[in-house]
Amino acid sequence: MKNGTLNLAAMKSGQRGKIAEMDLNHPSCQRMMAMGFLIGVPVEFLRVAPMGDPIAIRLGSQVLSLRRAEAAAITIVCQEVV
Amino acid sequence: MNADSGQKQPLQVSLAGNPNVGKTSLFNRLTGLRHHVANYPGVTVERRIGQHNTTEGNIWDVTDLPGTYSLAAASPDERVVVESLMGHVPEVKKPDVIVTVADATNIARSFFLLTQLMELGCPVVLAINFADTARQLGFNIDIDGIARELGIPVVLISAAQGEGIKELCQAIERAAKFPPPVRVMEWPSYLSGAVDGFMRQVEAGSGKRLEKAEALRVLLDANSALRELCGVPSGQLEKWIAEAREKIFQAGFNPLSVEAVLRYDYIGKVTAGRVSHSGTQQETWSDKIDAVLTHRVGGLAIFLALMWMVFQAVYSWAGLMMDLIDAGTGWVGKNVGVLLEGSPATQSLVVDGIIAGVGGVIIFIPQILILFIFISVLESTGYMARAVFLMDKLFSWSGLNGKSFIPMLSSYACSIPGVMAARTIEDPRARLVTILIVPLMSCSARLPVYALMIGAFIEPAYGPFVAGAVLFGVQIFGLLVAGPVAWTLHNFILRIPSQPFLLEMPPYRPPVIGEVLRRAAGAGWEFLERAGTVILALSILVWALLYFPRSEDAKMTAENAFVAKAVQEQGLAKNEIMLALEKPESKLAVARNHAVEGALVRQSYLGRLGHWMEPVFAPAGFDWRITIAVLASFPAREIVISSLGILFQIGNDVDEDSATLREAMAGARWDSGYRAGQLLFTVPTALSMMVFFALCMQCAATLAIMAQETSWRWAAIGFIYMTVLAWVGAVATYHFAGWLL
């Protein structure tokens, strides 16, 4: 799925992309926007915690950890396929 | 503030900022150790307040606000912080200056909150922290350019090292005297039109004049806790909000995302050309450490090793110091006791009430200091966020989060530092759940009770293997109960909205020793000042309940009864017995003293309460003596051993290994009721008692610290649920074990 979109929670380690869409009805969405989750911001999926959740990502220049439940609100346009 | 009171009234300075920007380091820098914690009226949010003495001799009241990314308020807890900044909370003074602390390595995100704060109409000073780290990372920040653009003073600081603090203080002083000409961002006309229209509607409807910042929150937050401010029926308000949002929508923007889009757009313009970043070497360095420390196998192994070290430190290293404090208290008590021999009531009050009470407070200090040194290092290096990342899944199902791990772990040593460690949890709901369940962890004070019961009743009957298994079982029992309790509290009881788990994993930084020690000392000081006085008061209260009423009659009756019994049992004449009792060191005299002591406790207020409450505890297999011992050990569960010693008339100088205590307990029989004549301590009784001690909050210090960290209401709720749980657990165990064995 070259240049396709996928959910942030479904990304694999090392994959990069940009935020394409955010689910504004998600209860955490506004908080995430305050932290810098905005359409067009580059995202790199870093790793998954040992027990499968949460995940670690690089958002712009900051490294964040979030649960899959929150990540589900974010859709990514992928730049490269791993 | 009016000018004439300016000299006398302390300047009100509030520190605001994102979590992890070093706000607390700055607060500690400004105030030293002298600060206290206050709750906002009506909610569980707390703020730290301390005094800063300026070089000119002025005094400031500095308030450390809870860390936040935005002024959006979804809960009453968040709302009260916003409203206090606007001076709308009756008991909280409006700040004269708001110091916004920003992270030099993450300017854009820090500026989101800054632009919101600048709209509140209060002078704002921007302190950009981590100047040293930013320099090392190759950040270049043009603070003069930013100051010009925003119209506010900007100071680069390194709070942990003390860099830039003097300049910051001067900037605060100036901003208070001559409010800076703040240049707030301009909202596009479709948005300000919608906001103005909405404000007019509300004013016409209820007469309430909203501030613009308040109206923005009501309109732009999905569900703002500030809605109640409008004083308009909710159906009507809903309609006006929908109308105003429609205007924004018409202009081509989603009302729920427009604020973030516009602010970040504006922030981009402010920082363009003023914040630059050359080289990414250090960042990859941080990434490399992450690859090891958050690795599925290696990361977990390192985490477990570190936590083992923390536990050892709190359990063993602190244990040495605690033994010293204990011995010191005993020594002081003994020597002061000799001085006061003339008046037994005063002697008992001073020795058993005050000195023992003070000892019971300072005994916790080593654990608190050691744990907070570790926590402080783990947090300031950035490792804590990684530990949370590794552990979160283990806790998230029950409403806790990865940060609950350290409070729970340290509670295995003692729940006092455990409850205090929960202050590192930002999410107020997860924090409260954690505080409510950590006292279930099997702390070291429960061990003597288990050792006594297992040693006296389980091991003789079933051998060492079963004894070991039972000990292991009761040790993890509390932990197993804690999960479902947390889940229940989280899903059915607590009404506080939980915050999403969005945790920043900051770049690794070396710890600053001074900062680490300051933080540990601050935690110790807070404990002494707030919880310490309560613990002392409670221990004096329990002393009084056990001591009074002390009548000479009761003493005489007990002595006569002892003599009569001795005459009967030993077959000696009464005067021979009396002669033997003259020698204070004789076996008979010691036995007499123990008998009198037991009788006095029985007729004390607490003893009477125990008798009266026997029916309550009888279903758990406790007679009045066990009931008194249980009640007497509510201030501190380890007291149960010496209480049993007194009640079974072998004196209070016993421990869990005492053969005399074990014999006395094994021989004790029910003296009334349908079980009269039966053995009191059976295996079901021993198990029931262990379950009771595992689940009950028999610790005044825990109660006091819970009240300090939350409120008396939550401390009471914790106490009640644990006591009920302990009773139900003990009764069920007694009957189930009785049926099984």
Contacts between the chains, C-beta under 8 A, distances in Angstrom:
chain1	res1	chain2	res2	distance
A	22	B	257	7.1
A	24	B	222	8.0
A	24	B	254	6.0
A	24	B	256	4.5
A	24	B	257	5.8
A	27	B	222	7.6
A	27	B	500	7.4
A	28	B	500	3.6
A	28	B	502	7.3
A	29	B	222	7.8
A	29	B	256	7.2
A	29	B	257	7.9
A	30	B	70	7.6
A	30	B	72	6.0
A	30	B	221	6.5
A	30	B	222	5.8
A	30	B	256	6.4
A	30	B	257	7.9
A	30	B	260	7.4
A	31	B	69	6.7
A	31	B	70	6.9
A	31	B	72	7.3
A	31	B	499	7.2
A	31	B	500	5.7
A	31	B	502	6.5
A	32	B	500	7.3
A	32	B	502	6.4
A	33	B	257	6.1
A	33	B	259	7.9
A	33	B	260	3.5
A	34	B	69	4.5
A	34	B	70	3.8
A	34	B	72	6.8
A	34	B	112	5.5
A	34	B	113	7.8
A	34	B	260	6.3
A	35	B	69	5.4
A	35	B	109	6.1
A	35	B	112	8.0
A	35	B	502	5.9
A	36	B	108	6.6
A	36	B	109	5.1
A	36	B	112	7.7
A	36	B	264	7.2
A	38	B	260	6.0
A	38	B	261	6.5
A	38	B	264	5.7
A	46	B	290	7.5
A	47	B	294	6.2
A	49	B	294	7.4
A	49	B	389	5.4
A	49	B	390	5.9
A	49	B	392	6.5
A	49	B	393	6.2
A	50	B	296	4.1
A	50	B	297	7.7
A	50	B	299	6.9
A	50	B	300	5.5
A	50	B	390	6.0
A	50	B	393	8.0
A	51	B	392	7.9
A	51	B	393	3.6
A	51	B	394	6.5
A	52	B	393	6.3
A	53	B	392	7.0
A	53	B	393	4.8
A	53	B	396	7.2
A	54	B	389	6.2
A	54	B	392	5.4
A	54	B	393	7.3
A	54	B	501	6.4
A	54	B	503	7.8
A	56	B	290	7.7
A	56	B	294	6.8
A	56	B	389	6.2
A	56	B	505	6.4
A	60	B	108	7.4
A	61	B	105	7.8
A	61	B	106	7.0
A	61	B	277	7.6
A	61	B	283	7.8
A	62	B	106	5.4
A	62	B	109	6.7
A	62	B	504	6.3
A	63	B	286	7.8
A	63	B	290	7.5
A	63	B	504	7.3
A	63	B	505	4.2
A	63	B	506	7.8
A	64	B	502	6.3
A	64	B	503	6.7
A	64	B	504	5.8
A	64	B	505	6.5
A	65	B	385	6.8
A	65	B	388	7.3
A	65	B	389	4.6
A	65	B	392	7.8
A	65	B	501	7.7
A	65	B	502	7.9
A	65	B	503	4.5
A	65	B	504	7.9
A	65	B	505	5.6
A	66	B	500	7.5
A	66	B	501	6.3
A	66	B	502	5.2
A	66	B	503	7.3
A	67	B	392	7.2
A	67	B	396	6.7
A	67	B	500	7.6
A	67	B	501	4.8
A	69	B	500	7.9
A	70	B	500	5.1
A	70	B	501	6.7
A	70	B	502	6.4
